[in-house]
Amino acid sequence: MPHFLLTVCRPNGFIHSDVLDELAIQAIDKVNDDMVAAGVRVFVGGLKPTSESVTIQLQTDGEMVKSEGSVLKGDVYADGLWVLDCANQEEAVKWGRKAGAACRSAIEVRPFY
């Protein structure tokens, strides 16, 4: 079965405690439990802030240079993810809708090669 990456997308400056109350935490736990019960969850993980990221970039001379922070610059960041084993993208999107409702956020659903 194909694998799909579901990414929790948050706006920069997002403060978890302002949005993720006890009801949200319970809803996220339920989505995780439902994914396990359905046999689709391969992996799940929350990510620490991008301020704790390290980027390693290839330079034109072939050297790999390390720098502090995320390589991705923009208005949103990846806050967490699931890897799911679903029959098709339609099934993955259904899980994405449930995950987004629980996390109170946008979810990107993306297939693996």
Secondary structure, 3 states (H helix, E strand, C coil): CCEEEEEEEEECCCCHHHHCCHHHHHHHHHHHHHHHHHCCEEEEEECCCHHHCEEEEECCCCCEEEEECCCCCCCEEEEEEEEEECCCHHHHHHHHHHHHHHHCCEEEEEECC
